[in-house]
Amino acid sequence: MRPFHFPSSRSSSSKLLTDLLGFALVLVLCVACSIGSCTDQEKSFLLQFLAGLSEDGGLAMSWQNDTDCCTWEGITCSTDMMITDVLLASKGLEGHISPSLANLPGLLRLNLSHNSLSGELPWEDLVLSSSIIILDVSFNRLSGDLQELPAQTTIRPLQVLNISTNLFTGQFPSTTWKVMNNLVALNASNNSFTGQAPGSFCISAPSFAELDLSFNKFGGGVPPDLGNCSMLRVLKAGHNNFNGALPDELFNASSLEYLSFQNNGLNGVLNGANIIKLSKLSVLNLENNMFSGKIPKSIGQLKRLEELHLGGNNMYGELPSTLGNCTNLKIIDLKVNNISGDLGKINFSSLSNLKVIDLLTNNFNGTIPESIYACTNLIALRLSRNNFHGIFSPRMNRLMSLSFLSVGGNAFTNITNALHIVKRFRNLTTLLLGGNFKHEALPGDETLDGFENLQHLEISGSSLHGNIPLWLSKLSNLKKLELCYNQLSGSVPTRINSLSFLYYLDISNNRLTGEFPTKLTQIPMLKSDRRTYQDERVPGMTIYSSFSFFKYRQYGAFFTAINISKNGFTGVIPPEIGQMKALDILDLSFNSFSGEIPPAICNLSNLEVLDLSNNNLAGPIPSELNKLHFLSAFSVSNNDLEGPIPTGGQFDTFGNSSFNGNPKLCGPMLSHHCISQKAVPVSTLSTNQSSDKFIFGITVGLFFALGVLLDQIVLSRLRFLQF
């Protein structure tokens, strides 16, 4: 028997590697042979879809006819090589949706959301597909009506339909859902559907759980049939035109966790017996309707309640003490109602999860209850426009998470104490104190060195006296400063230009003096053309102001503005004012500014409002101002201006009220017309016109000189004859 010899280690390793590679190759080939590829028919359906796109987002690079469509971008196939998923969200697609996609026999999930697809949705083809279970075409530009589909007997597999945020119109289908026994979720929000909302979803689909009809134009009453949906967990129908009372039947949907009908025209009272049926409720949002009556005591039985939004209604009475039993509450929003009483009847110390308390514009009285300071997770506390009084408690400094504090329009006292307490809130970005501390002195205490992250400070309408304190210039993150409607005197601190992020200043209606504060023209955010202002508000906390720029609210929430009107400023308006290119609003009215209007104002190309009225300005209105193409409000009334009013651009839209009180002005909109009906700015004269004027002037001069010379000759002859 021949002895067995082991091969060398190098040769054995090489052979082993070759064998493994060979085996792997055979395995791959075998698998490929056994699986195959997608069918030519499926490939054809996909290419028909591609052909309907005007912008394919680069899909054509992947979707090649000579390759396996199971390898194409966004395509997923099953093990038997049937296409199951077409997932093309956020691909930058434009064009139409081809109905050919519905012909894919194994398609389960179709997601074309967050693109720019337009035209009509192949509604019948896709919704009545025999295979699709999830259809998502949200966030596109699809339009048209969704027609009722023909009567069917075959149950369709569709479970999730999302057509939100498109341009669909007309009445929403109501009978189509009879064959949708498997429907679980429907989102039709952010469209323009009209008419009566359907309520029969769960009659055919016993597992129906989520319905979102918000931000449409649905009207009429809330469908009572929705109460038959025993599995319905989410019902969102806010921002529509629903009216009447909430039907009692709706509260039979006892699985509801999220119920939202905000911004409609609903009325009636909240029935306590109905409320307790929704024991699983986590969010109740009925704000901005016309509900009246009291908040029922049974609200305290909703142990899972996390958000209570009843603001913007006509509710009255005292807040039930049982609200303290809702220990999972995170948001209490009762703003703009007529709720009254002592807030101290609520034991807030049991509501340790609270993050937002909003009681704006009610009739609460008394002091701020000490138990609120146990809510150490609070990020927003708004008690404005009530009847609270007293001083800020030292225990308030427990609210170290507070980002938004608004207590304006009450009767709090001792502003120095208040500022020393809240300056410790390192997370505080918004502080609104106006309408309190009447006739006190605005402290100039240099120890006010906190407020590290404060972005919006408002202390208006308090008749405060004193100077604008220097500690304000230390608020390095300040963006908005409102000190209007006080009795502050002195000049604007020169260090105000250290507020690098300031873009909104209102110090109007005070007794400030001095020349125009030119340091304002050096603030970076006012000079910048880059309009990148971030929203400093707590989400959901719209800022309401009784004073500052109230007449300018139409110009947006983040306009850039300087308002120093109704003070005692004097001197000229400096040409440096043209550096503040970011300004939307400039109001210098009711001061004592003199001199001419600087043409440099025309550099403020973003201006929407310019008010220079009620000053002592003289000279012409610069014709360059007609370059301000966004100007929609303009006034130079009650000055001493003269000459023709510029024409063209926005100036052709302003009426005589913009120019009244300037008897030397002339223009077509005034009773005093110019000699030439059409004022022509000097700067626009052509070279030929200038030359003609020059020649005319020389000719007149020569004739004048010649006349004088002849006069002298005649006089000398007369004298000679006399002597």
PyMOL commands that set and color helices and strands:
alter all, ss='L'
color gray80, all
select helices_A, chain A and resi 9-35+40-51+59-62+69-71+99-103+123-127+176-179+201-204+224-228+248-252+272-275+297-301+321-325+343-345+348-350+370-374+394-398+415-422+470-474+494-498+518-522+524-527+550-555+575-579+599-603+623-627+649-653+656-658+682-684+687-722
alter helices_A, ss='H'
color red, helices_A
select strands_A, chain A and resi 53-55+75-77+83-87+94-95+109-111+116-119+134-136+141-145+160-162+167-171+185-187+192-196+210-212+217-220+234-236+241-245+258-260+265-269+283-285+290-293+307-309+314-318+331-333+338-342+356-358+363-366+380-382+387-390+404-406+411-412+430-432+456-458+465-467+480-482+487-490+504-506+511-515+561-563+568-572+585-587+592-595+609-611+616-619+633-635+640-644+664-666
alter strands_A, ss='S'
color yellow, strands_A
deselect
rebuild
show_as cartoon
